[in-house]
Amino acid sequence: MSTQQQTQSLTLVQAVRDGLYGEMERDEDVLVMGEDVGKNGGVFRATQGLYEEFGEDRVIDTPLAESGIIGTAVGMAAYGMRPVPEMQFSGFMYPAFDQIVSHAARLRTRSRGRYTCPMTIRAPYGGGIRAPEHHSESKEAFYTHEPGLKVVVPSTPRETKGLLAASIRDPDPVVFLEPKLIYRAFREDVPEDTYTVELGTANVRREGEDVSVFTWGAMTRPTMEAAEDLAEEGIDVEVVDLRTLKPMDTDAILDSFRKTGRAAVVHEAPKTGGLAGEIIATIQEELLLYQEAPITRITGFDVPFPLYALEDYYLPEPARIKDGIREAAEF
């Protein structure tokens, strides 16, 4: 006889905290480190209470030095620990970029498999919260370009906990980008027990026959809203939430496009060099003869992230997403 799984209603940031707690309780080699993650509980309170539960040896307040945080974590990971360093904002990761791409990503190949680097770099990312510069950037494409790194962007509390657990257990470094716009935007029932969501798998959030739309993170909700609105106009939209950007679930992308022959990609990062281009190239390499219309890109603009008054205009929102999908559907 099966027993009903116990759940709790959590926001996305609470699911992060719950995921960290579960993995730290399960494996004593897991530790959290970063600026203000200990007694203060983190700038967004994602580590609140962990210091009191696990102590200063496993919840470590570090100096304000991103390269030092990541460099220290690489050394810990090489010798068998599973550090989870937090960058207060993804825009603060650039001082640690050399440590991430030159050391964390290459440790396995450099040592010919003698060492791995099981670390998960957490960072709030993306816009929409009226923060100053370097606090609102969406540069996930930087990290997908580097062999040896995995890149994860969750979009719901339930999946956040499972993806975070899978990332921490992975033998290689993972950049785990948390869309802070939806940190506290909604709640979802999340299992109390620990569980994983497999990395490298997309989730079809809405089945459709006319247009495939590929997205991730905070853009999933406005894309779903746009899809529901377009259904009333007779346009049946399939929404695929990629969840893991590296490795990307190309099978899910191709399966969806094979069905519809039309597509759009939604991301808040700038258009030039964004992952929409990689997704489109993959489709055209594999399924050019299925394509019935140009694939549209619904993205941020090729400008520095704007402040305050223009922030909402910069981010793709349901009206702009609907226009882009219609363009693909009506071509």
C-alpha positions as CSV (number, residue, x, y, z in Angstrom):
1,M,0.0,0.0,0.0
2,S,1.5,3.4,-1.1
3,T,1.7,6.2,1.4
4,Q,0.8,9.8,0.4
5,Q,3.9,12.0,0.1
6,Q,4.0,14.8,2.6
7,T,4.3,18.3,1.1
8,Q,4.6,21.9,2.2
9,S,3.7,25.1,0.4
10,L,6.9,26.9,-0.5
11,T,8.1,29.9,-2.5
12,L,11.0,29.3,-4.8
13,V,13.6,30.8,-2.4
14,Q,12.2,28.7,0.4
15,A,12.6,25.7,-1.9
16,V,16.3,26.6,-2.3
17,R,16.7,26.7,1.5
18,D,14.8,23.4,1.9
19,G,16.9,21.8,-0.8
20,L,20.1,22.9,0.9
21,Y,18.9,21.7,4.2
22,G,18.0,18.3,2.9
23,E,21.4,17.8,1.1
24,M,23.4,19.0,4.1
25,E,21.4,16.6,6.4
26,R,21.9,13.7,4.0
27,D,25.6,14.2,3.3
28,E,28.1,15.7,5.8
29,D,30.5,16.7,2.9
30,V,28.0,19.3,1.7
31,L,28.7,22.8,2.9
32,V,27.5,26.3,2.1
33,M,29.8,29.3,1.8
34,G,29.6,32.9,0.7
35,E,29.1,36.5,1.8
36,D,26.6,36.8,4.6
37,V,25.2,33.3,4.2
38,G,25.8,32.4,7.8
39,K,24.4,34.4,10.7
40,N,22.6,36.8,8.4
41,G,21.0,34.0,6.3
42,G,21.9,35.4,2.9
43,V,20.8,38.6,1.2
44,F,17.6,36.9,0.1
45,R,17.4,34.7,3.2
46,A,18.0,31.5,1.1
47,T,20.3,30.1,3.8
48,Q,18.3,31.3,6.8
49,G,18.6,29.0,9.8
50,L,21.3,26.8,8.3
51,Y,24.1,28.3,10.4
52,E,22.2,27.5,13.6
53,E,21.5,24.0,12.4
54,F,24.9,23.0,11.0
55,G,27.4,25.4,12.6
56,E,30.1,27.6,11.3
57,D,32.2,24.8,9.9
58,R,29.5,24.0,7.3
59,V,27.9,27.4,6.8
60,I,30.8,29.7,6.2
61,D,30.7,33.4,6.1
62,T,33.5,34.5,3.6
63,P,35.3,37.8,2.9
64,L,33.9,39.9,0.1
65,A,36.1,38.3,-2.6
66,E,34.4,36.3,-5.2
67,S,37.6,34.8,-6.7
68,G,38.6,33.7,-3.3
69,I,35.2,32.1,-2.6
70,I,35.3,30.1,-5.8
71,G,39.0,29.3,-5.6
72,T,38.6,27.9,-2.1
73,A,35.5,25.9,-3.2
74,V,37.5,24.3,-6.1
75,G,40.2,23.1,-3.6
76,M,37.5,21.7,-1.3
77,A,35.8,19.9,-4.1
78,A,39.0,18.5,-5.5
79,Y,39.6,16.8,-2.1
80,G,36.2,15.2,-1.7
81,M,33.9,17.9,-0.3
82,R,30.8,19.2,-2.0
83,P,30.8,23.0,-1.5
84,V,27.8,25.1,-2.5
85,P,29.3,28.7,-2.8
86,E,26.8,31.5,-3.2
87,M,27.4,34.6,-5.3
88,Q,25.1,37.3,-3.9
89,F,24.1,38.3,-7.5
90,S,25.1,36.7,-10.8
91,G,26.5,40.0,-11.9
92,F,29.1,39.7,-9.1
93,M,30.5,36.4,-10.6
94,Y,32.9,38.2,-13.1
95,P,35.8,38.5,-10.6
96,A,35.5,34.7,-10.2
97,F,35.2,34.0,-13.9
98,D,38.8,32.8,-14.2
99,Q,38.4,30.4,-11.3
100,I,35.2,29.0,-12.8
101,V,36.3,28.5,-16.4
102,S,40.0,28.0,-16.0
103,H,39.9,25.7,-12.9
104,A,36.5,24.4,-11.9
105,A,35.4,23.5,-15.4
106,R,38.8,21.9,-16.4
107,L,39.8,20.0,-13.3
108,R,38.5,16.7,-14.5
109,T,40.3,16.9,-17.9
110,R,43.4,18.5,-16.6
111,S,43.9,15.7,-14.1
112,R,42.8,13.0,-16.6
113,G,40.0,12.0,-14.3
114,R,42.0,11.8,-11.1
115,Y,40.0,14.7,-9.6
116,T,36.5,15.9,-10.2
117,C,35.0,19.2,-9.0
118,P,31.6,18.5,-7.4
119,M,30.6,22.0,-6.6
120,T,27.4,24.0,-7.2
121,I,27.7,27.7,-7.7
122,R,24.4,29.4,-6.7
123,A,23.5,32.9,-7.8
124,P,20.3,34.9,-7.9
125,Y,20.0,36.2,-11.5
126,G,17.8,38.2,-13.9
127,G,15.9,41.4,-13.7
128,G,12.6,42.7,-12.5
129,I,13.3,43.7,-8.9
130,R,14.4,47.3,-9.4
131,A,18.0,46.7,-8.4
132,P,21.0,48.8,-9.5
133,E,23.5,47.7,-12.2
134,H,25.3,44.3,-11.8
135,H,22.3,43.1,-9.9
136,S,19.9,42.3,-12.8
137,E,22.0,40.6,-15.5
138,S,21.1,37.5,-17.5
139,K,24.4,36.1,-18.8
140,E,23.7,32.4,-18.7
141,A,25.2,32.0,-22.2
142,F,28.6,32.8,-20.8
143,Y,28.6,29.6,-18.8
144,T,27.0,27.3,-21.4
145,H,29.8,28.1,-23.7
146,E,32.4,26.5,-21.4
147,P,32.9,22.7,-21.7
148,G,33.0,21.1,-18.2
149,L,30.2,23.3,-16.7
150,K,26.6,22.4,-16.3
151,V,24.0,25.2,-16.2
152,V,20.6,25.0,-14.5
153,V,17.8,27.6,-14.3
154,P,14.7,26.4,-12.4
155,S,11.2,28.0,-12.8
156,T,9.1,26.5,-10.0
157,P,9.6,25.8,-6.3
158,R,9.1,22.0,-6.7
159,E,11.6,21.7,-9.5
160,T,14.0,24.1,-7.8
161,K,14.4,21.7,-4.8
162,G,14.9,18.6,-7.0
163,L,17.3,20.3,-9.5
164,L,19.4,21.8,-6.7
165,A,19.7,18.3,-5.1
166,A,20.7,16.8,-8.4
167,S,23.3,19.6,-8.9
168,I,24.8,19.1,-5.5
169,R,25.1,15.3,-6.1
170,D,26.6,15.7,-9.5
171,P,30.3,15.0,-9.8
172,D,31.0,18.0,-11.9
173,P,30.6,21.8,-11.4
174,V,27.1,23.2,-11.9
175,V,26.2,26.9,-12.2
176,F,22.7,27.1,-10.6
177,L,21.0,30.4,-11.6
178,E,18.0,31.3,-9.5
179,P,15.5,33.7,-11.1
180,K,15.0,36.2,-8.3
181,L,12.1,37.9,-10.0
182,I,10.0,34.8,-8.9
183,Y,11.8,34.1,-5.6
184,R,8.5,35.0,-3.8
185,A,6.1,35.4,-6.7
186,F,4.0,32.3,-5.9
187,R,3.9,29.1,-3.9
188,E,3.7,25.4,-4.8
189,D,3.4,22.2,-2.9
190,V,6.9,20.7,-2.5
191,P,7.6,17.3,-1.1
192,E,9.2,17.4,2.3
193,D,11.6,14.4,1.6
194,T,14.7,14.9,-0.5
195,Y,14.4,14.0,-4.2
196,T,16.1,14.9,-7.5
197,V,15.0,16.2,-10.9
198,E,17.3,14.8,-13.6
199,L,19.6,17.3,-15.1
200,G,19.5,17.6,-18.9
201,T,15.8,17.1,-19.2
202,A,13.2,19.7,-20.3
203,N,9.6,19.8,-19.2
204,V,6.7,20.4,-21.6
205,R,4.6,22.7,-19.6
206,R,1.8,23.0,-22.1
207,E,1.0,20.7,-25.0
208,G,0.2,22.4,-28.4
209,E,0.0,21.7,-32.1
210,D,0.7,25.1,-33.8
211,V,3.8,26.7,-32.4
212,S,6.6,25.5,-30.1
213,V,7.9,28.0,-27.6
214,F,11.2,27.4,-25.7
215,T,12.0,29.2,-22.5
216,W,13.3,28.9,-19.0
217,G,13.5,30.6,-15.6
218,A,11.3,33.7,-14.9
219,M,10.2,33.8,-18.5
220,T,8.2,30.6,-18.2
221,R,5.3,32.3,-16.4
222,P,4.7,35.1,-18.9
223,T,5.1,32.7,-21.7
224,M,2.4,30.4,-20.2
225,E,0.2,33.4,-19.8
226,A,0.7,34.4,-23.4
227,A,0.0,30.8,-24.6
228,E,-3.3,30.7,-22.7
229,D,-4.4,34.1,-24.2
230,L,-3.4,32.9,-27.7
231,A,-5.5,29.8,-27.3
232,E,-8.6,32.0,-27.2
233,E,-7.5,33.3,-30.6
234,G,-7.2,29.8,-32.0
235,I,-3.4,29.5,-31.8
236,D,-2.4,26.3,-30.0
237,V,1.0,26.9,-28.3
238,E,3.3,24.3,-26.9
239,V,5.6,25.6,-24.1
240,V,8.8,23.8,-23.3
241,D,10.7,24.8,-20.2
242,L,14.3,23.8,-20.8
243,R,15.3,23.8,-17.1
244,T,18.9,22.7,-17.9
245,L,20.7,24.9,-20.4
246,K,23.8,22.7,-20.4
247,P,23.4,19.9,-21.2
248,M,20.4,21.0,-23.2
249,D,17.6,18.6,-23.9
250,T,17.8,18.8,-27.7
251,D,15.6,15.7,-28.1
252,A,12.7,17.6,-26.4
253,I,13.3,20.6,-28.6
254,L,13.4,18.6,-31.8
255,D,10.4,16.4,-30.8
256,S,8.3,19.5,-30.2
257,F,9.4,21.3,-33.4
258,R,8.9,18.1,-35.5
259,K,5.2,18.3,-34.4
260,T,4.6,22.0,-35.0
261,G,7.1,23.2,-37.6
262,R,7.0,26.7,-36.1
263,A,8.8,28.1,-33.1
264,A,9.8,31.0,-30.9
265,V,12.4,31.3,-28.2
266,V,11.8,33.6,-25.1
267,H,14.7,34.7,-22.9
268,E,15.5,37.9,-21.0
269,A,19.1,38.0,-21.9
270,P,20.2,40.2,-24.8
271,K,19.5,38.9,-28.3
272,T,23.0,38.9,-29.7
273,G,24.9,35.8,-28.5
274,G,21.9,34.6,-26.5
275,L,20.9,31.0,-26.4
276,A,18.0,31.5,-28.7
277,G,20.5,31.5,-31.6
278,E,21.9,28.2,-30.4
279,I,18.4,26.6,-30.2
280,I,17.5,27.9,-33.7
281,A,20.7,26.6,-35.2
282,T,20.1,23.2,-33.7
283,I,16.6,23.1,-35.1
284,Q,17.8,24.1,-38.6
285,E,20.7,21.6,-38.6
286,E,18.4,18.7,-37.7
287,L,14.9,19.6,-39.0
288,L,15.2,22.2,-41.7
289,L,12.7,20.4,-43.9
290,Y,10.1,20.6,-41.1
291,Q,10.3,24.3,-40.8
292,E,7.3,26.3,-42.0
293,A,8.2,29.8,-40.8
294,P,11.1,31.9,-39.6
295,I,11.8,31.2,-35.9
296,T,11.3,34.3,-33.8
297,R,13.4,35.5,-30.9
298,I,11.6,37.3,-28.1
299,T,14.4,38.6,-25.9
300,G,16.0,41.4,-24.0
301,F,17.6,44.2,-25.9
302,D,21.3,44.7,-26.8
303,V,21.8,47.4,-24.3
304,P,23.0,47.5,-20.7
305,F,20.2,46.5,-18.3
306,P,18.2,49.6,-17.7
307,L,17.3,51.1,-14.4
308,Y,13.9,51.4,-12.8
309,A,11.4,53.0,-15.2
310,L,12.5,51.1,-18.3
311,E,13.1,47.7,-16.6
312,D,9.6,46.3,-17.3
313,Y,9.9,47.4,-21.0
314,Y,13.2,45.6,-21.3
315,L,11.9,42.2,-20.0
316,P,9.7,40.2,-22.3
317,E,6.2,40.4,-21.0
318,P,3.0,38.6,-22.2
319,A,2.0,41.2,-24.8
320,R,5.4,41.2,-26.5
321,I,5.6,37.4,-26.2
322,K,2.2,37.1,-27.9
323,D,3.3,39.3,-30.8
324,G,6.4,37.2,-31.4
325,I,4.4,33.9,-31.3
326,R,1.8,35.3,-33.6
327,E,4.6,36.3,-36.1
328,A,5.7,32.6,-36.2
329,A,2.1,31.3,-36.3
330,E,0.8,33.6,-39.0
331,F,3.8,33.6,-41.4
